[in-house]
Amino acid sequence: MKLLLTSGGVTNDSIRRRLIELVGKPISESTALLIPTAQWGQPACTPESVWRSIAGAWPDSPNLGGLGWKSVGVLELTALPSIDRARWVTWVRDADVLLVDGGEAVYLAHWMRESGLADLLPSLDETVWVGVSAGSMVMTPRIGDDFVDWRPGGGDETLGVVDFSIFPHLDYPGWSGNALPRARRWAADMSGPAYAIDDQTAIAVVGDAVDVVSEGHWELFPPQQRQPGGSAAQK
């Protein structure tokens, strides 16, 4: 599986071009499934926010569903255990792209395991996973306690598909808690590499290759350069 891990979605031309490169054809010729499941686990999300993501109706950006796909459908992971696996596996395998919306990453990880989607991922060699916020964080080993809003087991562990962690929405307007000093404190508690990325940044992962695509601001906190309570950042 190819990954495009974003904070805010496909928000600029650089991220859009990288998406097209990963898919290998224009968006207008590509099919997508949008997964809104993470929103149900996040107290700040509502049925309206789910609809906006599906319809591409966010005021500032068409984001996921409104990018001009050949076709786009909705895959709700909480429903999958109640239907025949053969039905939904075919839908997933036929899609060029999985668009995975933000919300609560631990909740999303739970339903990816519960539905069986997590087990299917290693076989999706050519599928592109486009994550937004929690939809990106779910692929990391841990998200940090600050980002956990759903705690049935009390932990912050996610799927660990990649070996780095992600702090999203860096320096987001009006979110003082998402400034760089907080990201440094968060990174000090992560065991592996950690990225802080703003909404104009994405991390592309293909096999062992990791590259950052950005028209904004991002920071990498390598473990060997971190000390509790602070960080030395690299770009």
C-alpha positions in Angstrom: 0.0 0.0 0.0 1.1 3.5 -0.8 0.5 6.2 1.9 -0.2 9.9 1.6 -0.4 11.0 5.2 -1.7 14.6 5.6 -2.9 16.9 8.3 -5.6 18.7 6.4 -6.1 16.8 3.2 -5.2 17.6 -0.4 -4.9 21.3 0.3 -2.4 22.5 -2.3 -1.0 21.8 -5.7 2.1 20.0 -4.4 0.1 17.5 -2.4 -2.3 17.0 -5.3 0.6 16.3 -7.7 2.0 13.8 -5.3 -1.3 12.0 -5.0 -1.6 11.7 -8.8 2.0 10.3 -8.9 1.1 7.7 -6.4 -2.1 6.7 -8.1 -0.5 6.7 -11.5 -3.3 8.4 -13.4 -5.5 11.5 -13.2 -7.9 11.9 -10.3 -10.7 12.2 -12.9 -9.9 8.6 -14.0 -9.6 7.2 -10.4 -12.1 5.6 -8.1 -12.2 6.3 -4.4 -13.8 5.1 -1.2 -14.2 7.6 1.6 -14.0 6.2 5.2 -15.6 8.7 7.7 -15.5 6.3 10.7 -12.9 8.2 12.8 -15.4 11.1 13.1 -17.8 9.1 15.2 -15.2 8.7 18.0 -14.3 12.4 18.2 -16.6 14.5 20.4 -16.0 17.6 18.3 -17.4 15.9 15.2 -21.1 15.8 14.2 -23.3 14.3 11.5 -22.9 17.6 9.7 -19.1 17.3 9.6 -19.4 13.8 8.3 -21.6 15.0 5.5 -19.3 17.9 4.7 -16.4 15.5 4.2 -18.4 13.1 2.0 -19.9 16.0 -0.1 -16.6 18.0 -0.3 -18.5 20.8 1.3 -16.0 22.3 3.7 -15.8 26.1 3.2 -12.1 26.4 2.7 -11.3 23.2 0.7 -13.0 20.5 -1.3 -10.8 18.2 0.7 -11.6 14.5 0.1 -14.8 13.8 -1.6 -14.8 16.9 -3.8 -11.5 16.4 -5.6 -13.1 15.4 -8.9 -12.9 11.6 -8.8 -14.3 9.3 -11.5 -16.4 7.9 -8.7 -16.4 8.1 -4.9 -18.3 6.0 -2.5 -18.5 5.7 1.3 -17.2 2.8 3.4 -18.4 2.9 7.0 -16.3 0.5 9.0 -18.7 0.1 11.9 -21.2 -1.5 9.4 -18.8 -4.1 7.9 -19.0 -6.8 10.6 -22.8 -7.0 9.9 -22.5 -7.8 6.1 -20.8 -10.5 4.0 -17.1 -10.0 3.9 -16.9 -10.9 0.3 -19.0 -7.9 -0.6 -16.9 -5.2 1.0 -13.5 -6.7 0.2 -14.4 -6.5 -3.5 -15.3 -2.8 -3.0 -11.9 -2.1 -1.3 -9.9 -4.0 -3.9 -11.6 -2.3 -6.8 -10.8 1.2 -5.4 -7.7 3.1 -6.5 -7.7 5.3 -3.4 -9.0 5.0 0.2 -9.8 8.5 1.6 -9.6 8.2 5.4 -11.0 11.2 7.2 -10.0 12.6 10.6 -11.5 12.3 14.0 -10.3 9.9 16.7 -7.3 7.7 15.7 -7.6 5.1 18.5 -11.3 4.6 17.6 -10.5 4.3 14.0 -7.8 1.7 14.7 -10.3 -0.3 16.7 -12.8 -0.4 13.9 -10.1 -1.2 11.3 -9.2 -4.3 13.3 -12.8 -5.2 14.2 -14.0 -4.8 10.6 -11.1 -6.8 9.1 -9.8 -3.9 7.0 -6.5 -3.8 9.0 -5.8 -7.4 8.0 -6.5 -6.7 4.4 -4.0 -3.8 4.1 -0.8 -5.8 3.4 -2.4 -7.2 0.2 -3.4 -3.8 -1.3 -0.1 -3.2 -3.0 -1.2 -0.6 -5.5 -3.9 1.1 -3.4 -3.2 4.6 -2.2 -4.2 5.5 1.4 -4.9 9.2 1.8 -5.2 10.0 5.5 -6.4 13.3 7.0 -5.3 14.0 10.6 -6.5 10.9 12.6 -6.7 9.1 9.2 -2.9 9.5 9.0 -2.2 9.1 12.7 -3.9 5.7 12.7 -1.0 4.3 10.6 1.6 5.2 13.3 2.6 3.2 16.4 1.3 5.7 18.9 -0.4 9.1 18.9 0.3 10.4 22.4 -2.1 10.8 25.3 -2.9 14.4 24.3 -4.7 13.1 21.2 -6.7 10.3 22.8 -10.5 11.0 23.2 -11.7 7.4 23.2 -10.2 5.2 25.9 -11.8 1.8 26.3 -8.4 0.3 26.9 -6.6 3.4 28.2 -3.8 3.3 25.7 -2.7 5.5 22.7 -1.5 2.6 20.5 -2.6 2.6 16.8 -1.7 0.3 13.9 2.1 0.8 13.5 2.1 0.5 9.7 4.9 3.1 9.7 7.6 3.6 12.4 7.1 7.3 13.0 4.4 9.4 14.8 2.5 12.4 13.6 1.5 15.6 15.3 -1.1 17.2 13.0 -2.4 20.8 12.5 0.8 22.4 13.5 0.3 26.2 14.1 -3.4 25.9 13.1 -5.0 29.4 13.4 -6.8 29.8 16.7 -5.5 26.5 18.1 -2.8 27.8 20.5 -2.3 24.2 21.9 -1.0 23.1 18.5 2.0 25.5 18.5 5.6 24.2 18.1 6.4 24.1 21.9 3.6 21.7 22.5 4.7 19.6 19.6 8.2 19.4 21.1 6.8 18.2 24.4 4.7 15.6 22.6 7.6 14.4 20.6 9.7 13.8 23.8 7.2 11.1 24.8 7.3 9.3 21.5 9.7 6.3 21.2 10.5 6.7 17.5 10.9 9.5 14.9 8.1 12.1 15.1 6.9 14.6 12.6 4.9 17.8 13.3 3.1 18.9 10.2 0.8 21.7 9.3 -2.3 21.5 7.0 -0.2 22.4 3.9 2.1 19.3 4.4 1.9 15.6 3.7 4.2 12.6 4.2 4.4 10.1 1.3 5.4 6.5 2.1 6.2 4.0 -0.6 7.9 0.9 0.7 10.8 2.0 2.8 10.9 5.5 1.1 9.5 8.4 3.1 9.4 11.9 1.7 7.7 15.1 2.9 5.6 17.2 0.4 5.0 20.7 1.8 4.0 24.2 0.9 3.9 25.0 4.6 5.8 24.2 7.9 6.9 20.9 9.3 9.4 19.6 11.8 11.1 16.3 12.2 12.2 15.2 15.7 14.7 12.3 15.5 14.8 10.2 18.7 18.5 10.6 19.2 18.2 14.4 19.2 15.4 14.7 21.7 15.4 15.2 25.4 12.4 15.2 27.7 10.7 18.6 27.7 12.3 19.8 24.4 13.6 18.9 21.0 16.2 19.6 18.4 14.2 19.9 15.1 15.4 19.1 11.6 13.9 19.7 8.2 
